[in-house]
Amino acid sequence: MKKALIKTIFFLSLTFMMSLSLNVQSQDPGPPPPPGGSSGSTNNDGNRNGGGAPIGGGLLILLGMGGAYGGYKHYRNKKKSLLD
C-alpha cells in the first residue's frame, strides 16, 4: 500500500511539474503580419486561402484517448498485481 501511495504522489508531482514547464515555455506570438503582404497563397479572385489546419479539437481528442488508454493499462496492471 505504501509503495502505491509513493508511486501515485510521484506521478502527480511529475505531472504538475511538467504542466508548469509547458506554461513557462509558451511565448507571445509576436506582431501580426502587415496587411497586403506577399505571404500566403491567393486564389484567382485575389483572396487569401486559409492559414492552415485547425488542430485544437483533434489534439484534445487524441490526448483524451491517450489518457484513457493509459488509465486502462494502469487499472489492468493494478488489478493483475492484486490478484497475484
C-alpha positions as CSV (number, residue, x, y, z in Angstrom):
1,M,0.0,0.0,0.0
2,K,2.8,2.4,0.9
3,K,4.5,1.7,-2.5
4,A,1.3,2.5,-4.4
5,L,0.9,5.8,-2.4
6,I,4.5,6.8,-3.2
7,K,4.1,6.0,-6.9
8,T,0.9,8.0,-7.1
9,I,2.4,11.0,-5.3
10,F,5.5,10.8,-7.6
11,F,3.3,10.6,-10.8
12,L,1.1,13.5,-9.7
13,S,4.1,15.7,-8.8
14,L,5.8,14.9,-12.1
15,T,2.6,15.7,-14.0
16,F,2.3,19.0,-12.1
17,M,5.9,20.0,-12.8
18,M,5.6,19.2,-16.5
19,S,2.4,21.3,-16.7
20,L,4.2,24.2,-15.1
21,S,7.2,23.9,-17.5
22,L,4.8,23.9,-20.5
23,N,3.2,27.1,-19.3
24,V,6.5,28.8,-18.9
25,Q,7.6,27.9,-22.4
26,S,4.7,29.4,-24.2
27,Q,5.7,32.6,-25.9
28,D,4.0,35.7,-27.3
29,P,3.0,35.1,-30.9
30,G,4.6,38.4,-32.0
31,P,3.3,41.2,-34.2
32,P,0.7,40.4,-36.8
33,P,1.8,40.4,-40.5
34,P,1.4,43.6,-42.4
35,P,-1.8,44.0,-44.4
36,G,-1.4,43.2,-48.1
37,G,1.8,41.3,-47.6
38,S,3.0,38.7,-50.1
39,S,2.9,35.8,-47.6
40,G,0.3,33.1,-48.1
41,S,-1.2,31.9,-51.3
42,T,-4.0,33.5,-53.2
43,N,-6.7,32.1,-55.4
44,N,-7.9,33.6,-58.8
45,D,-10.0,36.3,-57.1
46,G,-7.0,37.6,-55.2
47,N,-8.4,36.4,-51.8
48,R,-6.1,34.6,-49.4
49,N,-6.6,31.0,-48.6
50,G,-6.9,29.7,-45.1
51,G,-3.9,29.9,-42.8
52,G,-3.7,26.1,-42.0
53,A,-5.4,23.2,-40.4
54,P,-7.2,23.6,-37.1
55,I,-5.5,21.3,-34.6
56,G,-7.3,22.3,-31.4
57,G,-10.2,19.8,-31.4
58,G,-8.1,16.9,-32.8
59,L,-5.4,17.4,-30.2
60,L,-7.9,17.3,-27.4
61,I,-9.4,14.1,-28.7
62,L,-6.0,12.4,-29.1
63,L,-4.9,13.5,-25.6
64,G,-8.2,12.2,-24.1
65,M,-7.8,8.9,-25.9
66,G,-4.2,8.5,-24.8
67,G,-5.1,9.3,-21.2
68,A,-8.0,6.8,-21.3
69,Y,-5.7,4.1,-22.7
70,G,-3.0,4.8,-20.1
71,G,-5.6,4.8,-17.3
72,Y,-6.9,1.4,-18.6
73,K,-3.5,-0.1,-18.7
74,H,-2.7,1.2,-15.2
75,Y,-6.0,-0.2,-13.9
76,R,-5.3,-3.6,-15.6
77,N,-1.8,-3.8,-14.2
78,K,-3.0,-2.8,-10.7
79,K,-5.8,-5.4,-10.9
80,K,-3.4,-8.1,-12.1
81,S,-0.9,-7.3,-9.3
82,L,-3.7,-7.6,-6.7
83,L,-4.7,-11.0,-7.9
84,D,-1.1,-12.4,-7.8
